[in-house]
Amino acid sequence: MTQPSSTNTSPANRGTVLVTGGAGFIGCAISPALVASFDRVVALDNLHPQIHSGQTRPAELDPGVELIVADITDAKTWDDVLPAVAPDVVIHLAAETGTGQSLEESTRHAMVNVVGTTQLLDGLNRSGKLPRRIVLTSSRAVYGEGAWKSDVDGHVFYPGQRSNEILSRSQWDFPDAHPVAMSAAAVAPAPVSVYGSTKLAQENILESWSKSYGVEAAVLRLQNVYGPGQSLINPYTGIMSLFCRMAKAGKSIPLYEDGEVRRDFVLIDDVAAAVVAAAVAEKAHDGALDIGSGEFQTIRTAAEIISRYYGAPEPHVTGQFRQGDVRHAWADVEPAKAQLPWEPRYDLEAGISRLAEWIDGRLPAEAAL
Ligand SMILES: NC(=O)c1ccc[n+]([C@@H]2O[C@H](COP(=O)([O-])OP(=O)(O)OC[C@H]3O[C@@H](n4cnc5c(N)ncnc54)[C@H](O)[C@@H]3O)[C@@H](O)[C@H]2O)c1
């Protein structure tokens, strides 16, 4: 695997990189490698209170990064920032990321994810200097339930959204079929959450704008990212940190549906390596690439590993469900391995230990939940 470092940086990668949402989980994780790879690194972030409790510069953000506190949805932000920064590469991370929350706060999600993106692009036009490349972190949420294969005749179909009525009957899986890995080359997007819809809109807007101006668009569809640096105060994202906090407090972790929901949990280090690889590659990759561990685990397995780590009681199935959650998701990472170059390096057990140790260093047991 090619780890991002100054040694794999060609002269073409020097210059200025602007990272929207650069003070967040992924922004902080990529910051040391960006500082090593670019002459100037600027993070633009509004230090959203749902993620940043103190609304201060995060300790995890590399000291070599200049932080501008501003809102991406405000046209004035871009008119103030872009002429002075004139980025060669933009990494667009800033987003509202609550899948469940997006159903009740759809305007907020559309405003930041969709309008925030168009404001950035309009601002670049007004600034008179376009970047060479824009890297966008999209999401596996664009696939919704994804594609499934019939056990009867092998045909691939799109089952669509699981309705409230189906879920209320505890019918979790689509009968007589099994899911297919999420792959941009083979599976068409079909989001089932407002969040997923806004991420797909971001992709489409960026693709059409970039093609018109000859700017490279490098889209990465991330699976479930977890690990040290994850927000411990955001109640709407980050199931792994929530599970850790429950187990640390001595509680049994509740499992939604039947506990057999599959996810591709990918450690932040592996995601950071992919984002930096996409930013510094000589030439941008083609099409969207799927970034994950390449393997699925059930929610039950993840919860059991965490419970064992903390000596907490066994997880228990609640049968609850949440609209907008999909049944199974994991990535086909072969195209990303071939194109970036990059490969995932951490398995779930190693990743959970890293996350739990990091949480233990921050939270006393009595404050875990
Ligand atoms: N973490 C994951 O599991 C995951 C999975 C798939 C995709 N993604 C995508 O990766 C990107 C980064 O995710 P993350 O996990 O680092 O999230 P995060 O919430 O930790 O970081 C997002 C950052 O954006 C900032 N932000 C929010 N609204 C803003 C606004 N209006 N103006 C300026 N800044 C704003 C926040 O303050 C935060 O620092 C997002 O685009 C997200 O959709 C993340």
The ligand as an SDF file (V2000), in Angstrom:
LIG
                    3D

 44 48  0  0  0  0  0  0  0  0999 V2000
  -17.3660    9.6580    8.7390 N   0  0  0  0  0  0  0  0  0  0  0  0
  -18.0230    8.8100    7.9370 C   0  0  0  0  0  0  0  0  0  0  0  0
  -18.3700    7.6860    8.3220 O   0  0  0  0  0  0  0  0  0  0  0  0
  -18.3330    9.2120    6.5220 C   0  0  0  0  0  0  0  0  0  0  0  0
  -18.8810    8.2380    5.6680 C   0  0  0  0  0  0  0  0  0  0  0  0
  -19.2080    8.6030    4.3780 C   0  0  0  0  0  0  0  0  0  0  0  0
  -18.9640    9.8930    3.9260 C   0  0  0  0  0  0  0  0  0  0  0  0
  -18.4400   10.8180    4.7710 N   0  0  0  0  0  0  0  0  0  0  0  0
  -18.2500   12.1800    4.2690 C   0  0  0  0  0  0  0  0  0  0  0  0
  -16.9630   12.6510    4.6260 O   0  0  0  0  0  0  0  0  0  0  0  0
  -17.0270   14.0440    4.8890 C   0  0  0  0  0  0  0  0  0  0  0  0
  -16.3720   14.3790    6.1970 C   0  0  0  0  0  0  0  0  0  0  0  0
  -16.9720   13.6050    7.2070 O   0  0  0  0  0  0  0  0  0  0  0  0
  -16.4530   13.6260    8.6940 P   0  0  0  0  0  0  0  0  0  0  0  0
  -16.6880   12.2600    9.2360 O   0  0  0  0  0  0  0  0  0  0  0  0
  -15.1080   14.2190    8.7810 O   0  0  0  0  0  0  0  0  0  0  0  0
  -17.5330   14.5850    9.3330 O   0  0  0  0  0  0  0  0  0  0  0  0
  -17.3550   15.6650   10.5070 P   0  0  0  0  0  0  0  0  0  0  0  0
  -18.7440   16.0330   10.9030 O   0  0  0  0  0  0  0  0  0  0  0  0
  -16.4130   15.2130   11.5510 O   0  0  0  0  0  0  0  0  0  0  0  0
  -16.6750   16.8730    9.7450 O   0  0  0  0  0  0  0  0  0  0  0  0
  -17.4060   17.7780    8.9370 C   0  0  0  0  0  0  0  0  0  0  0  0
  -16.8560   19.1540    9.2270 C   0  0  0  0  0  0  0  0  0  0  0  0
  -17.6090   20.0730    8.4330 O   0  0  0  0  0  0  0  0  0  0  0  0
  -17.8460   21.2230    9.2170 C   0  0  0  0  0  0  0  0  0  0  0  0
  -19.0410   21.8810    8.6970 N   0  0  0  0  0  0  0  0  0  0  0  0
  -20.3350   21.4680    8.7920 C   0  0  0  0  0  0  0  0  0  0  0  0
  -21.1510   22.3760    8.2270 N   0  0  0  0  0  0  0  0  0  0  0  0
  -20.3430   23.3800    7.7540 C   0  0  0  0  0  0  0  0  0  0  0  0
  -20.5960   24.6140    7.1040 C   0  0  0  0  0  0  0  0  0  0  0  0
  -21.8290   24.9960    6.8150 N   0  0  0  0  0  0  0  0  0  0  0  0
  -19.5460   25.4020    6.7910 N   0  0  0  0  0  0  0  0  0  0  0  0
  -18.2670   25.0350    7.0990 C   0  0  0  0  0  0  0  0  0  0  0  0
  -17.9750   23.8830    7.7260 N   0  0  0  0  0  0  0  0  0  0  0  0
  -19.0060   23.0600    8.0550 C   0  0  0  0  0  0  0  0  0  0  0  0
  -18.0330   20.7230   10.6340 C   0  0  0  0  0  0  0  0  0  0  0  0
  -17.7540   21.7220   11.5970 O   0  0  0  0  0  0  0  0  0  0  0  0
  -17.0250   19.5780   10.6850 C   0  0  0  0  0  0  0  0  0  0  0  0
  -15.7860   20.0010   11.2230 O   0  0  0  0  0  0  0  0  0  0  0  0
  -18.4760   14.4490    4.7660 C   0  0  0  0  0  0  0  0  0  0  0  0
  -18.6740   15.0250    3.4900 O   0  0  0  0  0  0  0  0  0  0  0  0
  -19.2370   13.1610    4.8740 C   0  0  0  0  0  0  0  0  0  0  0  0
  -20.4420   13.1990    4.1390 O   0  0  0  0  0  0  0  0  0  0  0  0
  -18.1090   10.5130    6.0660 C   0  0  0  0  0  0  0  0  0  0  0  0
  1  2  1  0
  2  3  2  0
  2  4  1  0
  4  5  1  0
  4 44  2  0
  5  6  2  0
  6  7  1  0
  7  8  2  0
  8  9  1  0
  8 44  1  0
  9 10  1  0
  9 42  1  0
 10 11  1  0
 11 12  1  0
 11 40  1  0
 12 13  1  0
 13 14  1  0
 14 15  2  0
 14 16  1  0
 14 17  1  0
 17 18  1  0
 18 19  2  0
 18 20  1  0
 18 21  1  0
 21 22  1  0
 22 23  1  0
 23 24  1  0
 23 38  1  0
 24 25  1  0
 25 26  1  0
 25 36  1  0
 26 27  1  0
 26 35  1  0
 27 28  2  0
 28 29  1  0
 29 30  1  0
 29 35  2  0
 30 31  1  0
 30 32  2  0
 32 33  1  0
 33 34  2  0
 34 35  1  0
 36 37  1  0
 36 38  1  0
 38 39  1  0
 40 41  1  0
 40 42  1  0
 42 43  1  0
M  CHG  2   8   1  16  -1
M  END
$$$$
